[in-house]
């Protein structure tokens, strides 16, 4: 039987020791579409209260803040 991974564990595997993750990775861990994350950022400058940093044309989201969000 396949086990369902918990959110913090899935985040740990996705981040693989990095401090920031890409929008697509954030969306996968948060169970949302990447476009939803981008839309929230475009309209409010954040998503779920988390502000990303911009590097070139990419948004990088802080893993520590995502973990706090997922842990409640």
C-alpha positions in Angstrom: 0.0 0.0 0.0 1.4 3.4 -1.0 1.7 5.9 1.9 0.7 9.5 1.5 3.6 11.9 2.4 2.9 14.6 5.0 3.4 18.2 3.8 6.5 19.0 5.8 8.2 15.7 4.6 7.2 16.5 1.0 8.6 20.0 1.4 11.9 18.6 2.8 12.2 16.3 -0.2 11.4 19.0 -2.6 13.8 21.6 -1.1 16.7 19.1 -0.8 18.6 21.4 1.5 17.9 24.7 -0.4 16.7 27.8 1.3 14.3 28.8 -1.5 12.2 26.9 -4.0 10.7 27.8 -7.3 7.0 28.7 -7.8 6.2 25.3 -9.4 7.7 23.5 -6.4 5.8 25.7 -4.0 2.6 25.0 -5.8 3.1 21.2 -5.7 3.8 21.2 -2.0 0.8 23.6 -1.3 -1.5 21.5 -3.5 -2.3 24.5 -5.7 -1.7 25.3 -9.4 1.4 27.3 -10.1 -0.8 29.9 -11.9 -2.7 30.4 -8.7 0.5 31.1 -6.8 1.6 33.6 -9.5 -1.9 35.3 -9.6 -1.9 35.8 -5.8 1.6 37.3 -6.0 0.6 39.6 -8.9 -2.5 40.9 -7.1 -1.2 41.2 -3.5 2.6 40.9 -3.6 2.5 37.7 -1.6 0.8 34.2 -1.5 -0.5 32.8 1.8 1.4 35.6 3.6 4.7 34.6 2.1 6.7 37.1 0.0 9.1 35.7 -2.5 12.4 37.1 -3.7 12.9 37.8 -7.4 16.0 36.5 -9.2 15.9 37.4 -12.8 12.4 36.5 -14.1 11.9 33.9 -11.4 10.2 34.0 -8.0 11.9 32.0 -5.2 9.9 31.2 -2.1 11.5 30.8 1.3 11.3 27.2 2.6 11.2 28.2 6.2 8.1 30.3 5.8 6.4 27.5 3.7 7.2 25.0 6.4 5.6 27.3 9.0 2.5 27.7 6.8 2.2 23.9 6.3 2.7 23.2 10.0 -0.1 25.5 11.0 
